[in-house]
Amino acid sequence: MHADKPRLEGITLRQASLADLDLVCDLAQELNLIHHQAWPDVFAPPASPSRDRLHWQDSMLGADRAIFLVEDAFGQSLGFIALSLIEERHSLLQPMRYGRVNSVCVCPEARGMGLGRAMMAQADDWAREHRATDMRLVVWAFNEQARKLYQELGYEVLSHTMGKRLA
């Protein structure tokens, strides 16, 4: 935690609507940049925010998905969390309804204020309201800061996705 940054004073979370789509697209450029810088062979570089418009639109439409914006006391958006519900109905697995964190974004200037924790708590509440019994997420191996936060919040490794280059 950064000692010089305020902690959640005047912070609000609200569900995004289609009117917020351009804002989400702009904020998501930070996600693009972080991922592209870490693994440029896997992740596309940031581009015009409109490139990802359909992706983020799909992430907020429907009863089984939502995006929540975190805002300061002046209405300035500082980040977002994108969520979905999954109905597991596979013959080899127990039937289950779980929430999935698809993306978490916090503006660089707002990091260390507890916004990630606040958004993850909102995710838990949203999933419970939708009768989910578990929460899941995927975090890339390079993202040590996010992995640490998720472990502190009680997440544990359920599986490992492994890969290799075929060059």
N, C-alpha and C positions, 0 to 999 in steps of 0.2 A: 504494500500500500504506500502511496506517496503522501508524505506528511503535509505537503503544501497544497493539496487538492481537497476541496470540500467533499463530504461523503453523503450523497443522496439527499441533500437539502433541496427542497423544491422540485424534486424529480418526479415525473409522472410516467406511467405506461398506459398506452391506449392502443386499441386495435386499429391497424391501418385499413384504409378503404381505397378504392380505385383512385380517388382524388389524391392519394399520397403516392401513386405509382412512380412519378418522376423523382420524387424525393428518395424513395427506396432505391431506385436505379442509380441515383447519384451516390448515396451512401455505400452501395454495394461495390463501387469502384475500389474502395479500400480493401475489400475482400479479394477482388481480382488481383490487386497489386501484391498483397501479402503472399498469395498462393503462387502467382506467376514468378515472383522473385525467388521463392524457395525452390520451385520445380518448374522451370520454364518449358521443359519438354512435355509436361503434362497439362499445365494450365495456360490458357490463352492470356495474352497481355490485356491490360485495361484498354478499353476503346470507348467509343461514344456510349454514354449510358443507355441510349435507346437500343443498342445491340441486344441487351438482355431483358428488354421490356416484356416480351412474352413469357419468359421464365418467371419473372417476379409477379407478373399478373396472375399466372397460373398458381403461384404460391399463396395468393391471398383470396382466391375465389373458391367457394364451396364450403359446406359445413364441416368438412374433414381437414381443413387447413386454415392457417391464419398467419399474419405477420403483426407483431406488436412493435410499436415505436416507443423509444424512451426519449423523453423531452425534458429540458431544463425549465426553470420557472418562467422563462421568457418565451417558451414555445419552440425553442431551437432543438431540432432533432439531433441526438447524440449517438444513435445507433438503432438497431432493430434485431429481432429474433424471428425466424421463419419456422413454423411448426406444421406438422401433419399428423393424422391418425392412420394407423395401419391395422388392418384386420388380418391376422395370421390364420390361414385356413389351409394348412398343408398336411398331407396324410402322415408325414413323419414327425410333426410337431404338435404340441398341445395347442388348441385354439386359444387365441389371445388377441386382445385389443390393446395396443400400446401407442403412446405418443412418441413422435420422432422430432428431434431438433435437427432441422435441415441446415440452418445457417445462423451464425451469431456475428454481429458486426458492432464494434464500438469505435467511434472516431478516435484517432490517436490522441488528441488533446483531452479526451475524457477518460482515458484509461487510468486505472488505479483508484477509481471513485466508487467501486462496488456495483457498477451498472451491469456487468456480466452476471453477477450473482442475482441481482434484482430481476433481470430478464429470465434467468433460469428458474427462479421461484414462480414467475408468471407462467412459464411453460408448464411447470408442475400443476399449477392451479387449473390452467386451461385443459390439460389432459384429464385431470380428475373430473372436471365438469362434464367431459365427454366420455366418461366411464372407462377410461384407460386404466390398466393395472400396472403398467411399467412405463418408463421413459427410456429411450435409446437415442444414440447419436453416433456419428462417425467423426473422428478427429484424425487429421493427417499426422503422420509420425513426426514431421518437422515442427509441428506447432506445440512446443513444450509448454508455453504459458497456458494455452487452452487445456492441454492434458492435465496440468497441475490443478487448475480450477475445477475441472470435472471430477477429478479424484477427490478433492476436498469436499465436493458436494455429494459424494457417495457413489459415483459411477465407478464401475469396475469393468475390466476387459471381459467380453463375452466371446469374442473370436478375433482372429487375426486375418486380415486380408494381405496376401503376399503377392509379389509380382517380380518379374524380371524382364529386362530388355531383350528383344530378339533381333538385335542389329547384326 
